[in-house]
Amino acid sequence: MRFHFPVIIIDEDFRSENASGSGIRLLADALIKEGMEVQGLTSYGDMRSFAQQQSRGSAFILSIDDEELAQKPEETIAGLRAFVQEIRLRNTDIPIFLHGETRTSRHIPNDVLRELHGFIHMYEDTPEFIARYVVREAKAYLDSLPPPFFRALTHYAADGSYSWHCPGHSGGVAFLKSPVGQMFHQFFGENMLRADVCNAVEELGQLLDHTGPVAASERNAARIFCCDHLYFVTNGTSTSNKIVWHANVAPGDVVIVDRNCHKSVLHSIMMTGAIPVFLMPTRNNYGIIGPIPKEEFRWENIRKKIAAHPFAKKAKGKPRVLTITQSTYDGVIYNVEAIKAELDGKVETLHFDEAWLPHAAFHDFYGDYHAIGADRPRCQESMIFATQSTHKLLAGLSQASQILVQDAEHNRLDRDVFNEAYLMHTSTSPQYSIIASCDVAAAMMEAPGGTALVEESIAEALNFRRAMRKVEQEWDISGKNWWFKVWGPDDLSEEGIEERAAWMLKPGERWHGFGNLAENFNMLDPIKATIITPGLDVSGEFANRGIPAAIVTKYLAEHGVIVEKCGLYSFFIMFTIGITKGRWNTLVTALQQFKDDYDRNQPLWKTLPEFVLKHPCYERVGLKDLCEQIHAVYKQNDVARLTTEMYVSNMEPAMRPADAFAKMAHREIERLPISDLEGRVTAVLLTPYPPGIPLLIPGERFNRTIVRYLEFARDFNRAYSGFETDVHGLVKGADGRYYVDCVA
């Protein structure tokens, strides 16, 4: 299978009609005859940007005979050194050759020489001989790149074997027999379809029993992520969470759970028959979920919660698992070592749902604020699990996930027992492209490349924040002027912004709105950016005018900018390793355009044409007018405080979650309208979007605060089509009313 990695030649004479130019072009021609592609350039250009070319090339050939070197030797050597350092920051292995006729290694400092693979003197050997020398090194480098499973998969897809196994499209051949199938084949391409194979292909190994190249890749990823065991999962971290739970939790076990966890953890509670005791996070009035206070983790306080729980107090033994969301959607993370120190041996298993934090192990910025990393102490008794979405912030395909395990000193993973739970949730027909993306995503994070990728993500996120603050300063926000804010510490000076201390959530600081937090227990991950729209204060006070975030995000979507999550007056973006300067600068520009259209109250048919086609009732409404209408409704209903109160209100457990959901399966339920819900026991997960965090779980009673919110959502949805609040668990009846399934 042919990959395109040119040899990159940088020589100011590459296109010149002189002896030097002729010589380097002869070498380029010889490389092409050897089957290599060549990219010839005359200067480095922007050094840092050009150093990123290391991901596209098979080797560099750098001239040191340029005229500049003769005229300014110190300056030119400094430039060469800086360029080589930029390359090696990202890639320790790509071959780098120097090319010169009048200068030798005695002109080059040792710190540059030791990074080289060779020194080319053109006229001492033939271009053909030198080309073979370069090609040998370049091919050896390219051969070292693919990790085990990806290497095996590419070889299998390329060998042209006839297969009689499923899937039925037989390497894409079936699609060629149909016109629409031809379109599908042309869209996805031969390689993807040839690589879509069955688990009967022995040379690729088995995901289900972790053998062959799959096992080799999992071991390789475990080494890179500094854990004892690592398992690839091909249907998302929702499934990874369920595997961890089914491997450790049985019916009747007490479990300690972050109340604002992902719904997959709550599904795990329902599936395992566990008895959940919840730790309550803080929230601010922007709707941003804050950390669980450190006091909640104190063992004495957990014991009191268990003793006060109507079902947990009867259980015997230690809690089986503690599950914490690390990080929250908006980027709040915990000091893991502090949690381990408090709960080691008191809870059997510590599980960190790191769906949004797989990058943290690869940069010193994150320190102890992630679950498993190099040179981290082990627990004595409690085993550590981390579940990570490689598709969210790394380079995995959608649904690519992984489970990391760190053994305790006196508690080692039984791989066979664990794999029984793994088999329960893993398809017997896994998608091999997803496995390959897990393999490659891990290999991409190998030092130093992974560190450089995370460094760039942090740098781009910080530059975005700087750009947003610059716009604010130029607008001179006061009186009638307004601009968007990026949620984060107020005192981010240019000097300290790149230090971890600048991002710590300190006690009582107003910007975060989470109250009197413990020192050095929580920090904000700067690559998660929550943008605050005007109209709401962190205290919950509404301004006279405001701009609901739902309108901004619809505007952005019609201008080609799709955000991750939207709240009442905030929306969320992430600086993954795939984010570019062009992307975030486009966002800043689009926000400027929104401000201009808002200030001029441009009609919606002009600013949101696609939206108006679906909802013509807004055709004659101005952008500013619509913002003011919805803002007035939010203000009148004090909805910011209402949504905060409902998540921190007292949720009374009336049944075990598994027992309540069993009522659903047996249809022992009653479908009730919203007005009749207070005091009734829900049989379903009730999950408002935003924020997508379950509000009630099966077996809990509806309280008045939650019913008030549902009444607001019902009335708002009737009044503002296209801006409906989506609440999973609500059923819309034929009469247009909303219902919830409750235990009969």
Stockholm file with secondary structure:
# STOCKHOLM 1.0

chainA/1-744         MRFHFPVIIIDEDFRSENASGSGIRLLADALIKEGMEVQGLTSYGDMRSFAQQQSRGSAFILSIDDEELAQKPEETIAGLRAFVQEIRLRNTDIPIFLHGETRTSRHIPNDVLRELHGFIHMYEDTPEFIARYVVREAKAYLDSLPPPFFRALTHYAADGSYSWHCPGHSGGVAFLKSPVGQMFHQFFGENMLRADVCNAVEELGQLLDHTGPVAASERNAARIFCCDHLYFVTNGTSTSNKIVWHANVAPGDVVIVDRNCHKSVLHSIMMTGAIPVFLMPTRNNYGIIGPIPKEEFRWENIRKKIAAHPFAKKAKGKPRVLTITQSTYDGVIYNVEAIKAELDGKVETLHFDEAWLPHAAFHDFYGDYHAIGADRPRCQESMIFATQSTHKLLAGLSQASQILVQDAEHNRLDRDVFNEAYLMHTSTSPQYSIIASCDVAAAMMEAPGGTALVEESIAEALNFRRAMRKVEQEWDISGKNWWFKVWGPDDLSEEGIEERAAWMLKPGERWHGFGNLAENFNMLDPIKATIITPGLDVSGEFANRGIPAAIVTKYLAEHGVIVEKCGLYSFFIMFTIGITKGRWNTLVTALQQFKDDYDRNQPLWKTLPEFVLKHPCYERVGLKDLCEQIHAVYKQNDVARLTTEMYVSNMEPAMRPADAFAKMAHREIERLPISDLEGRVTAVLLTPYPPGIPLLIPGERFNRTIVRYLEFARDFNRAYSGFETDVHGLVKGADGRYYVDCVA
#=GR chainA/1-744 SS CCCCCCEEEECTTTTCSSHHHHHHHHHHHHHHHTTCCEEEESCCCSHHHHHGGGGTCSEEEEESCCHHHHHCHHHHHHHHHHHHHHHHHHCSSSCEEEECSSCCGGGSCHHHHTTCSEEECGGGSCHHHHHHHHHHHHHHHHHHSSCHHHHHHHHHHHSCCCCCSSSTTTTTGGGGGSHHHHHHHHHHCHHHHHTCCCTTCGGGCBTTTTBHHHHHHHHHHHHHTTCSEEEEESSHHHHHHHHHHHHHCCTTCEEEEETTCCHHHHHHHHHHTCEEEEECCCBCTTSCBCCCCGGGGCHHHHHHHHHHSTTGGGCCSSCSEEEEESSCTTCEEECHHHHHHHHBTTBSEEEEECTTCTTGGGCGGGTTSSSCCTTCCCCSSCEEEEEECTTTSSSCCTTCEEEEEECBTTBCCCHHHHHHHHHHHSCSSCCHHHHHHHHHHHHHTSTTHHHHHHHHHHHHHHHHHHHHHHHHHHHTCCTTCCCCEECSCSCCCTTTTTSGGGGBCCTTCTTTCCCSCCTTSEEECTTEEEEECTTBCTTSCBCSSCCCHHHHHHHHHHTTCCCSEECSSEEEEECCTTCCHHHHHHHHHHHHHHHHHHHTTCBHHHHSHHHHHHCGGGTTCBHHHHHHHHHHHHHHTTHHHHHHHHHHSCCCBCSCHHHHHHHHHTTCEEEEEGGGCTTCBBSSCBEEETTTCCSBCTTBBCCHHHHHHHHHHHHHHHHSTTSCCEEETCEECTTSCEEEEEEC
#=GC SS_cons         CCCCCCEEEECTTTTCSSHHHHHHHHHHHHHHHTTCCEEEESCCCSHHHHHGGGGTCSEEEEESCCHHHHHCHHHHHHHHHHHHHHHHHHCSSSCEEEECSSCCGGGSCHHHHTTCSEEECGGGSCHHHHHHHHHHHHHHHHHHSSCHHHHHHHHHHHSCCCCCSSSTTTTTGGGGGSHHHHHHHHHHCHHHHHTCCCTTCGGGCBTTTTBHHHHHHHHHHHHHTTCSEEEEESSHHHHHHHHHHHHHCCTTCEEEEETTCCHHHHHHHHHHTCEEEEECCCBCTTSCBCCCCGGGGCHHHHHHHHHHSTTGGGCCSSCSEEEEESSCTTCEEECHHHHHHHHBTTBSEEEEECTTCTTGGGCGGGTTSSSCCTTCCCCSSCEEEEEECTTTSSSCCTTCEEEEEECBTTBCCCHHHHHHHHHHHSCSSCCHHHHHHHHHHHHHTSTTHHHHHHHHHHHHHHHHHHHHHHHHHHHTCCTTCCCCEECSCSCCCTTTTTSGGGGBCCTTCTTTCCCSCCTTSEEECTTEEEEECTTBCTTSCBCSSCCCHHHHHHHHHHTTCCCSEECSSEEEEECCTTCCHHHHHHHHHHHHHHHHHHHTTCBHHHHSHHHHHHCGGGTTCBHHHHHHHHHHHHHHTTHHHHHHHHHHSCCCBCSCHHHHHHHHHTTCEEEEEGGGCTTCBBSSCBEEETTTCCSBCTTBBCCHHHHHHHHHHHHHHHHSTTSCCEEETCEECTTSCEEEEEEC
//
